[in-house]
Amino acid sequence: MNRVVHPIEEESYRRMRARLDTSHLPPLTRAVVERVVHSAADLDYAADLVLDEPVLERAHAALHAGAPVVTDVEMVAAGITRRETVCRIRDARSGPGLTRSAHAVRLAYEQVGAGAIWVIGNAPTALEELLTLDARPALVIGLPVGFVGAVESKAALRASGLPAVSNVSEKGGSAVASAALNALLYHPVPPFPSSSEETS
């Protein structure tokens, strides 16, 4: 079913594109940049995000093939309206050396195993915990926000070599993390080539 875009959203994108030229970006990179900028009304994200088109292509395929989507907090899950998500924050407990968000990541990993798409927009400790696990993710959207640990956890994500969407600054949050995932959800799936195209 095609997504119906509200006229206010159409006008918002028109105004954004009048101030931010994204026409040179590859398709999925452009989709993520525009939706994140739109969600935050912050043009600086265009230079702050760290994206890789082949990574996004593989993640897009995994997402539309049914890969589980895991979020660190319910606010991120609430922003993802077209897909069921896993969020274990209500079941999690903090303890010595372990935040509640980190424990929620452990619980979610025990539930979904390898190959999921992780969307982390709130807690740097959730991202740090994910990097200790053998999660073999299809994608990590690592956009936690804050002045303590956010920059460092996102740098560690990029250094890990895992397929990722991240940003360089302290900025982030639930809205932009869910927006990055929604960009991949809303982007159309390429049609399969016809038999004549395959044999030509």
VOBA-1610 file (N, C-alpha, C; in pm, whole numbers, padded with zeros to 5 digits, always signed):
BEGIN
Met+00084-00118+00000Met+00000+00000+00000Met+00089+00124+00000Asn+00062+00216-00092Asn+00140+00339-00101Asn+00108+00431+00017Arg+00211+00501+00063Arg+00195+00595+00172Arg+00137+00725+00118Val+00034+00777+00186Val-00027+00904+00148Val+00045+01015+00223Val+00101+01110+00150Val+00176+01220+00209Val+00082+01338+00232His+00081+01389+00354His-00006+01502+00389His+00046+01629+00320Pro-00045+01717+00278Pro-00001+01842+00213Pro+00096+01925+00298Ile+00081+01922+00429Ile+00175+01998+00514Ile+00315+01941+00501Glu+00326+01808+00497Glu+00458+01746+00480Glu+00515+01780+00343Glu+00433+01778+00240Glu+00480+01815+00106Glu+00535+01957+00104Glu+00463+02049+00168Glu+00508+02188+00171Glu+00635+02202+00256Ser+00643+02128+00363Ser+00762+02132+00447Ser+00885+02085+00370Tyr+00870+01978+00294Tyr+00982+01929+00212Tyr+01018+02030+00104Arg+00918+02094+00047Arg+00947+02193-00057Arg+01031+02307+00000Arg+00993+02354+00117Arg+01068+02464+00179Arg+01208+02419+00219Met+01219+02298+00272Met+01350+02246+00309Met+01442+02239+00187Arg+01389+02185+00075Arg+01472+02170-00045Arg+01508+02304-00107Ala+01429+02408-00079Ala+01465+02541-00126Ala+01587+02595-00052Arg+01613+02541+00067Arg+01726+02588+00147Arg+01840+02488+00151Leu+01815+02363+00111Leu+01916+02258+00120Leu+01914+02177-00008Asp+02023+02181-00084Asp+02032+02106-00209Asp+02082+01965-00180Thr+01994+01868-00196Thr+02032+01728-00177Thr+02032+01651-00309Ser+02017+01721-00419Ser+02000+01654-00548Ser+02123+01574-00590His+02239+01605-00536His+02362+01535-00573His+02380+01404-00497Leu+02297+01380-00396Leu+02314+01263-00311Leu+02251+01140-00376Pro+02309+01020-00352Pro+02245+00897-00401Pro+02112+00875-00330Pro+02025+00792-00386Pro+01883+00790-00344Pro+01858+00765-00196Leu+01917+00660-00139Leu+01887+00630+00001Leu+01955+00728+00095Thr+02074+00770+00060Thr+02141+00873+00141Thr+02057+00999+00143Arg+02007+01039+00027Arg+01922+01157+00021Arg+01796+01138+00103Ala+01736+01021+00096Ala+01614+00996+00172Ala+01637+01009+00322Val+01748+00954+00371Val+01777+00961+00514Val+01809+01104+00555Val+01895+01171+00479Val+01931+01309+00512Val+01806+01396+00518Glu+01722+01387+00417Glu+01605+01474+00412Glu+01508+01445+00525Arg+01486+01318+00556Arg+01388+01288+00661Arg+01441+01326+00798Val+01571+01309+00821Val+01628+01351+00949Val+01623+01503+00962Val+01666+01573+00858Val+01660+01720+00861Val+01516+01767+00882His+01424+01705+00812His+01283+01741+00825His+01231+01717+00966Ser+01270+01605+01027Ser+01219+01571+01160Ser+01267+01668+01267Ala+01387+01723+01247Ala+01445+01812+01348Ala+01441+01959+01309Ala+01399+01989+01186Ala+01407+02125+01133Ala+01547+02182+01153Asp+01647+02098+01125Asp+01787+02133+01151Asp+01870+02098+01028Leu+01903+02200+00950Leu+01978+02179+00826Leu+02119+02128+00852Asp+02172+02151+00971Asp+02309+02109+01000Asp+02328+01959+00994Tyr+02219+01883+01008Tyr+02232+01737+01000Tyr+02286+01693+00864Ala+02267+01772+00762Ala+02314+01733+00628Ala+02465+01715+00627Ala+02537+01792+00706Ala+02682+01779+00715Ala+02725+01692+00833Asp+02636+01666+00926Asp+02669+01594+01049Asp+02653+01443+01036Leu+02561+01399+00952Leu+02535+01256+00937Leu+02650+01187+00864Val+02674+01062+00903Val+02773+00978+00836Val+02698+00860+00775Leu+02695+00856+00640Leu+02614+00759+00567Leu+02696+00695+00456Asp+02656+00574+00419Asp+02722+00502+00312Asp+02614+00435+00227Glu+02605+00470+00101Glu+02495+00422+00017Glu+02490+00270+00005Pro+02601+00199-00020Pro+02591+00052-00026Pro+02542-00010+00104Val+02582+00045+00218Val+02532-00002+00347Val+02381+00018+00355Leu+02335+00135+00313Leu+02192+00163+00316Leu+02115+00072+00220Glu+02173+00042+00106Glu+02106-00048+00011Glu+02086-00187+00071Arg+02189-00239+00137Arg+02176-00371+00199Arg+02078-00368+00316Ala+02081-00260+00393Ala+01988-00248+00505Ala+01844-00234+00456His+01825-00158+00351His+01692-00140+00292His+01636-00275+00248Ala+01720-00356+00184Ala+01676-00489+00140Ala+01642-00577+00260Ala+01725-00573+00365Ala+01699-00655+00484Ala+01571-00611+00553Leu+01551-00481+00563Leu+01431-00428+00628Leu+01305-00474+00556His+01306-00464+00424His+01188-00501+00347His+01174-00652+00330Ala+01279-00725+00367Ala+01269-00871+00370Ala+01223-00921+00506Gly+01201-00829+00600Gly+01144-00868+00728Gly+01240-00873+00845Ala+01359-00815+00835Ala+01451-00814+00948Ala+01385-00748+01068Pro+01405-00805+01189Pro+01347-00741+01308Pro+01403-00601+01328Val+01322-00514+01384Val+01363-00378+01417Val+01359-00365+01569Val+01473-00327+01627Val+01486-00314+01772Val+01513-00168+01806Thr+01445-00115+01907Thr+01470+00023+01951Thr+01517+00022+02096Asp+01591+00128+02131Asp+01640+00134+02269Asp+01533+00183+02366Val+01446+00271+02320Val+01342+00324+02408Val+01209+00332+02334Glu+01102+00347+02411Glu+00969+00347+02351Glu+00942+00472+02268Met+01010+00582+02297Met+00993+00702+02216Met+01040+00680+02073Val+01147+00603+02055Val+01192+00569+01920Val+01089+00479+01854Ala+01043+00379+01927Ala+00943+00287+01873Ala+00817+00361+01832Ala+00778+00462+01910Ala+00655+00537+01881Ala+00664+00612+01749Gly+00785+00646+01708Gly+00802+00718+01583Gly+00805+00630+01460Ile+00807+00498+01481Ile+00811+00403+01370Ile+00671+00342+01360Thr+00591+00398+01273Thr+00448+00365+01275Thr+00407+00257+01176Arg+00497+00223+01085Arg+00460+00126+00980Arg+00529-00009+00997Arg+00581-00034+01117Arg+00652-00158+01139Arg+00649-00194+01287Glu+00624-00321+01318Glu+00636-00367+01456Glu+00782-00360+01500Thr+00802-00325+01625Thr+00938-00314+01678Thr+00950-00392+01808Val+01074-00418+01845Val+01106-00482+01973Val+01171-00376+02061Cys+01117-00356+02180Cys+01176-00265+02278Cys+01157-00327+02415Arg+01269-00355+02484Arg+01261-00427+02611Arg+01289-00337+02732Ile+01278-00207+02714Ile+01312-00116+02823Ile+01222-00136+02945Arg+01097-00175+02926Arg+01007-00196+03040Arg+01049-00316+03124Asp+01116-00411+03061Asp+01159-00532+03131Asp+01296-00518+03194Ala+01366-00411+03159Ala+01506-00399+03197Ala+01521-00342+03338Arg+01635-00373+03398Arg+01670-00323+03531Arg+01814-00274+03528Ser+01841-00169+03601Ser+01979-00124+03615Ser+02047-00201+03727Gly+02179-00202+03721Gly+02256-00271+03824Gly+02398-00218+03823Pro+02483-00274+03905Pro+02623-00227+03908Pro+02689-00237+03770Gly+02731-00123+03719Gly+02799-00122+03589Gly+02708-00144+03470Leu+02578-00142+03491Leu+02485-00169+03381Leu+02365-00075+03392Thr+02345+00009+03292Thr+02228+00095+03292Thr+02105+00016+03247Arg+01990+00072+03273Arg+01866+00007+03229Arg+01862-00005+03077Ser+01910+00098+03007Ser+01910+00094+02860Ser+02002-00016+02809Ala+02117-00032+02872Ala+02209-00138+02830Ala+02148-00276+02855His+02081-00291+02969His+02016-00420+02999His+01905-00448+02897Ala+01832-00344+02856Ala+01728-00363+02756Ala+01786-00413+02624Val+01904-00364+02588Val+01970-00412+02466Val+02005-00561+02481Arg+02056-00600+02595Arg+02087-00742+02617Arg+01962-00828+02602Leu+01853-00783+02665Leu+01729-00861+02657Leu+01678-00870+02513Ala+01687-00761+02441Ala+01640-00761+02303Ala+01726-00853+02218Tyr+01856-00851+02239Tyr+01945-00939+02162Tyr+01912-01086+02190Glu+01884-01119+02316Glu+01845-01256+02349Glu+01717-01295+02276Gln+01630-01197+02251Gln+01504-01225+02184Gln+01519-01238+02033Val+01593-01147+01969Val+01594-01141+01823Val+01717-01205+01760Gly+01827-01217+01833Gly+01948-01276+01778Gly+02014-01186+01674Ala+02085-01251+01584Ala+02164-01178+01484Ala+02075-01130+01369Gly+02124-01028+01296Gly+02061-00986+01172Gly+01954-00881+01185Ala+01936-00825+01302Ala+01830-00724+01322Ala+01880-00586+01280Ile+01785-00495+01273Ile+01815-00353+01255Ile+01791-00285+01389Trp+01896-00221+01441Trp+01893-00158+01573Trp+01881-00008+01556Val+01787+00052+01628Val+01762+00196+01618Val+01778+00256+01758Ile+01889+00325+01779Ile+01925+00376+01911Ile+01930+00528+01903Gly+01839+00593+01973Gly+01829+00738+01965Gly+01834+00809+02097Asn+01849+00733+02206Asn+01840+00796+02337Asn+01967+00778+02420Ala+02007+00654+02442Ala+02109+00627+02543Ala+02241+00583+02481Pro+02348+00659+02502Pro+02480+00612+02458Pro+02516+00476+02516Thr+02473+00448+02639Thr+02507+00319+02699Thr+02442+00203+02626Ala+02326+00227+02565Ala+02263+00122+02484Ala+02349+00090+02363Leu+02400+00192+02298Leu+02488+00170+02183Leu+02617+00103+02226Glu+02675+00147+02337Glu+02797+00085+02387Glu+02775-00063+02416Glu+02661-00097+02474Glu+02632-00237+02505Glu+02615-00318+02377Leu+02549-00263+02279Leu+02531-00335+02153Leu+02665-00371+02090Leu+02762-00284+02103Leu+02893-00308+02043Leu+02969-00420+02112Thr+02926-00461+02231Thr+02991-00573+02300Thr+02931-00707+02261Leu+02819-00706+02190Leu+02747-00828+02157Leu+02782-00876+02016Asp+02761-01004+01993Asp+02782-01061+01859Asp+02652-01052+01781Ala+02603-00928+01764Ala+02469-00907+01708Ala+02466-00921+01557Arg+02580-00903+01490Arg+02586-00909+01343Arg+02465-00839+01280Pro+02449-00711+01309Pro+02328-00640+01266Pro+02323-00617+01116Ala+02202-00609+01064Ala+02184-00562+00927Ala+02213-00413+00918Leu+02187-00341+01027Leu+02217-00198+01034Leu+02204-00155+01179Val+02290-00060+01218Val+02275+00009+01345Val+02253+00157+01314Ile+02136+00206+01348Ile+02112+00351+01344Ile+02148+00402+01482Gly+02267+00457+01493Gly+02320+00500+01621Gly+02320+00652+01629Leu+02214+00707+01684Leu+02198+00852+01695Leu+02161+00894+01837Pro+02230+00839+01939Pro+02199+00883+02075Pro+02238+01028+02095Val+02172+01092+02188Val+02189+01235+02211Val+02251+01259+02348Gly+02329+01363+02362Gly+02376+01401+02495Gly+02519+01451+02497Phe+02554+01512+02609Phe+02688+01565+02627Phe+02783+01465+02692Val+02731+01354+02744Val+02814+01252+02807Val+02800+01122+02730Gly+02903+01086+02659Gly+02908+00955+02596Gly+02851+00946+02456Ala+02774+01044+02413Ala+02710+01032+02282Ala+02811+01036+02169Val+02898+01136+02169Val+02999+01147+02064Val+03089+01024+02064Glu+03131+00982+02184Glu+03223+00870+02195Glu+03160+00739+02148Ser+03034+00717+02184Ser+02969+00591+02145Ser+02949+00585+01994Lys+02919+00700+01933Lys+02900+00703+01788Lys+03033+00686+01715Ala+03139+00741+01770Ala+03272+00719+01712Ala+03311+00572+01721Ala+03278+00509+01835Ala+03307+00366+01851Ala+03227+00283+01752Leu+03103+00322+01726Leu+03022+00252+01626Leu+03089+00259+01489Arg+03133+00377+01450Arg+03199+00390+01318Arg+03328+00310+01314Ala+03402+00309+01424Ala+03528+00235+01428Ala+03507+00084+01426Ser+03388+00039+01467Ser+03361-00105+01475Ser+03353-00172+01338Gly+03325-00093+01235Gly+03306-00150+01103Gly+03169-00207+01078Leu+03079-00198+01176Leu+02943-00247+01156Leu+02868-00155+01059Pro+02772-00208+00985Pro+02691-00123+00897Pro+02612-00024+00981Ala+02628+00104+00951Ala+02576+00202+01046Ala+02530+00330+00979Val+02438+00396+01048Val+02403+00537+01029Val+02440+00605+01160Ser+02518+00711+01153Ser+02554+00783+01275Ser+02570+00931+01242Asn+02606+01006+01345Asn+02643+01146+01324Asn+02759+01181+01415Val+02824+01291+01387Val+02950+01324+01454Val+02928+01400+01584Ser+02827+01484+01590Ser+02810+01575+01704Ser+02733+01510+01818Glu+02709+01591+01923Glu+02631+01546+02038Glu+02484+01532+02005Lys+02441+01591+01893Lys+02299+01590+01858Lys+02251+01449+01826Gly+02121+01432+01834Gly+02059+01304+01804Gly+01922+01303+01869Gly+01876+01186+01908Gly+01750+01176+01979Gly+01651+01083+01912Ser+01542+01060+01983Ser+01442+00963+01938Ser+01382+01000+01803Ala+01350+01128+01785Ala+01284+01169+01662Ala+01372+01148+01540Val+01500+01183+01550Val+01587+01168+01433Val+01621+01022+01408Ala+01633+00942+01514Ala+01661+00800+01495Ala+01545+00730+01424Ser+01423+00757+01470Ser+01308+00695+01404Ser+01292+00750+01262Ala+01327+00876+01241Ala+01319+00933+01106Ala+01413+00862+01010Ala+01533+00830+01056Ala+01628+00759+00970Ala+01575+00622+00930Leu+01514+00552+01025Leu+01454+00422+00993Leu+01335+00439+00900Asn+01251+00538+00926Asn+01135+00561+00840Asn+01175+00594+00697Ala+01287+00663+00680Ala+01334+00692+00544Ala+01355+00565+00465Leu+01410+00463+00531Leu+01431+00334+00464Leu+01299+00260+00445Leu+01208+00273+00540Leu+01078+00207+00527Leu+00996+00267+00413Tyr+00999+00399+00402Tyr+00915+00466+00304Tyr+00975+00460+00163His+01105+00439+00153His+01168+00438+00020His+01120+00315-00057Pro+01079+00331-00181Pro+01022+00218-00255Pro+01122+00106-00278Val+01069-00014-00282Val+01151-00132-00313Val+01165-00141-00463Pro+01287-00157-00515Pro+01303-00167-00661Pro+01226-00288-00715Pro+01164-00274-00831Pro+01092-00389-00888Pro+01190-00496-00932Phe+01146-00620-00924Phe+01228-00728-00976Phe+01237-00716-01128Pro+01355-00746-01186Pro+01364-00739-01332Pro+01277-00844-01398Ser+01222-00810-01512Ser+01141-00906-01586Ser+01232-01015-01642Ser+01172-01125-01683Ser+01249-01237-01737Ser+01325-01193-01862Ser+01265-01101-01943Ser+01334-01055-02063Ser+01458-00972-02028Glu+01446-00892-01918Glu+01560-00811-01873Glu+01670-00899-01820Glu+01632-01009-01750Glu+01732-01098-01693Glu+01811-01170-01801Thr+01748-01197-01915Thr+01815-01275-02020Thr+01876-01188-02127Ser+01850-01056-02122Ser+01903-00969-02228Ser+02050-00938-02205
//
